[in-house]
């Protein structure tokens, strides 16, 4: 896989909804994401986009994960950090989800592709190749059952919710 600045990071289907946001209260998620936004000066950590003052929802907090398979059926998904991303970079990171929304007519996938090409200074062939490699990686990882390791949250002073507490977190 080329060493692109902006890469696709499809979450394995076996890990969908197994993330930080589903394991902390909304209050604690807000603490984390606002710290990340400040750390990145409210700019995208990849392309540098900074929304105009007062424009909300254009910078997102993205979780950075490391996947380490213990064998071919079990592995550990470890939280390595966070990065502030603009909506376009975040959409590329989660290209599978972005494609679903595009098929529903709620966004234009070409805008995301153009952003990928611009940020990485590459061709459409490079995009297609990276997409295919990312899909192969996604398929391989989706065959594995992942245990979640979010010990990094201790750094943020955030408590992880129990399953029962999580059901009450609205």
C-alpha positions as CSV (number, residue, x, y, z in Angstrom):
1,X,0.0,0.0,0.0
2,X,1.4,3.4,-0.9
3,X,2.3,5.8,1.9
4,X,-0.5,8.2,1.3
5,X,-1.2,11.1,3.7
6,X,-4.9,10.2,3.6
7,X,-5.7,6.5,3.8
8,X,-8.9,4.5,3.9
9,X,-9.4,2.6,7.2
10,X,-12.4,0.4,6.9
11,X,-13.6,-0.9,10.3
12,X,-13.9,-4.7,10.2
13,X,-17.6,-5.8,10.2
14,X,-16.8,-7.8,13.3
15,X,-16.0,-4.5,15.1
16,X,-18.8,-2.3,13.9
17,X,-20.1,-0.2,16.8
18,X,-17.3,-1.5,19.1
19,X,-15.6,1.8,19.6
20,X,-14.9,4.5,22.2
21,X,-18.2,6.4,21.7
22,X,-20.2,3.2,22.5
23,X,-18.2,2.6,25.7
24,X,-18.2,6.0,27.3
25,X,-21.0,8.4,28.3
26,X,-21.9,11.2,25.9
27,X,-20.4,13.6,28.5
28,X,-17.1,11.8,28.4
29,X,-17.0,11.5,24.7
30,X,-17.5,15.3,24.5
31,X,-14.6,15.8,26.9
32,X,-12.4,13.6,24.6
33,X,-13.4,15.1,21.3
34,X,-13.1,18.7,22.5
35,X,-9.6,18.0,23.9
36,X,-8.7,16.5,20.5
37,X,-10.1,19.6,18.6
38,X,-8.0,21.9,20.8
39,X,-4.9,19.7,20.3
40,X,-5.3,20.1,16.6
41,X,-6.3,23.8,16.8
42,X,-9.7,23.0,15.4
43,X,-8.1,22.0,12.1
44,X,-8.0,18.8,10.2
45,X,-5.0,16.8,11.2
46,X,-4.5,15.6,7.6
47,X,-5.4,18.3,5.1
48,X,-5.3,21.3,7.4
49,X,-8.9,22.5,6.7
50,X,-10.1,24.9,9.4
51,X,-13.8,25.8,9.3
52,X,-14.9,29.4,9.6
53,X,-15.7,30.5,13.2
54,X,-19.2,29.5,14.3
55,X,-19.5,26.6,11.8
56,X,-20.1,23.4,13.7
57,X,-20.0,19.8,12.7
58,X,-17.3,20.1,10.0
59,X,-14.5,18.8,12.3
60,X,-14.8,15.2,13.6
61,X,-12.9,13.2,16.2
62,X,-11.5,10.0,14.6
63,X,-10.3,7.1,16.6
64,X,-7.0,5.5,15.6
65,X,-6.8,1.8,16.0
66,X,-4.2,-0.9,15.8
67,X,-5.4,-4.4,14.9
68,X,-3.2,-7.3,16.0
69,X,-4.4,-10.8,15.3
70,X,-3.5,-13.5,17.9
71,X,-4.4,-16.2,15.5
72,X,-6.7,-16.4,12.5
73,X,-9.9,-16.1,14.4
74,X,-9.1,-13.9,17.4
75,X,-7.4,-10.6,17.9
76,X,-7.1,-7.3,19.8
77,X,-8.3,-3.9,18.5
78,X,-6.2,-1.4,20.5
79,X,-7.0,2.3,20.7
80,X,-3.8,4.2,19.8
81,X,-5.1,7.8,19.8
82,X,-7.4,10.3,18.2
83,X,-7.1,12.8,15.4
84,X,-9.3,15.8,14.3
85,X,-10.5,15.3,10.8
86,X,-12.6,17.4,8.4
87,X,-15.7,15.7,7.1
88,X,-14.1,14.8,3.8
89,X,-11.0,13.2,5.3
90,X,-13.2,11.4,7.8
91,X,-15.4,10.2,5.0
92,X,-12.4,8.7,3.2
93,X,-11.3,7.0,6.4
94,X,-14.7,5.3,6.6
95,X,-15.2,4.9,2.8
96,X,-17.6,2.0,3.2
97,X,-20.0,4.0,5.3
98,X,-19.5,7.0,3.0
99,X,-20.5,4.8,0.0
100,X,-23.7,3.7,1.7
101,X,-24.7,7.3,2.3
102,X,-23.8,8.2,-1.3
103,X,-26.1,5.4,-2.6
104,X,-28.9,6.9,-0.5
105,X,-28.3,10.2,-2.4
106,X,-27.3,12.1,0.8
107,X,-23.8,13.0,-0.5
108,X,-21.7,13.1,-3.7
109,X,-19.0,10.4,-3.6
110,X,-17.0,12.2,-6.3
111,X,-16.3,15.1,-3.8
112,X,-14.6,12.6,-1.5
113,X,-12.6,11.0,-4.3
114,X,-11.5,14.4,-5.5
115,X,-10.4,15.2,-2.0
116,X,-8.4,12.0,-1.8
117,X,-6.6,12.8,-5.1
118,X,-5.9,16.4,-4.0
119,X,-4.5,15.5,-0.5
120,X,-2.4,12.6,-1.8
121,X,-1.4,14.3,-5.1
122,X,-2.2,11.1,-6.9
123,X,-4.3,9.7,-9.8
124,X,-7.6,8.0,-10.0
125,X,-5.7,4.7,-10.7
126,X,-4.0,5.2,-7.3
127,X,-7.3,5.8,-5.7
128,X,-8.7,2.6,-7.2
129,X,-5.7,0.6,-6.2
130,X,-5.8,1.9,-2.7
131,X,-9.5,1.1,-2.4
132,X,-9.0,-2.5,-3.6
133,X,-6.1,-3.0,-1.1
134,X,-8.3,-1.5,1.7
135,X,-11.2,-3.8,0.8
136,X,-8.9,-6.8,0.9
137,X,-7.6,-5.7,4.3
138,X,-11.2,-5.2,5.5
139,X,-12.3,-8.6,4.3
140,X,-9.4,-10.3,6.1
141,X,-9.9,-8.4,9.3
142,X,-13.7,-9.0,9.2
143,X,-13.1,-12.7,9.5
144,X,-11.5,-12.2,13.0
145,X,-13.3,-11.6,16.3
146,X,-11.7,-8.5,17.9
147,X,-11.4,-7.8,21.6
148,X,-11.5,-4.1,22.4
149,X,-8.6,-2.5,24.3
150,X,-9.3,1.1,25.2
151,X,-6.8,1.4,28.1
152,X,-5.6,4.7,26.5
153,X,-8.8,6.4,27.9
154,X,-7.0,6.4,31.3
155,X,-4.9,9.2,29.9
156,X,-8.1,11.3,29.5
157,X,-9.4,10.4,32.9
158,X,-12.5,8.7,31.3
159,X,-14.3,5.7,32.8
160,X,-15.6,3.0,30.5
161,X,-19.3,2.2,30.9
162,X,-20.5,-1.3,31.8
163,X,-23.0,-2.8,29.3
164,X,-25.9,-1.9,31.7
165,X,-24.7,1.7,32.1
166,X,-24.3,1.9,28.3
167,X,-28.0,1.1,27.8
168,X,-28.9,4.0,30.0
169,X,-26.6,6.4,28.2
170,X,-28.8,8.5,26.0
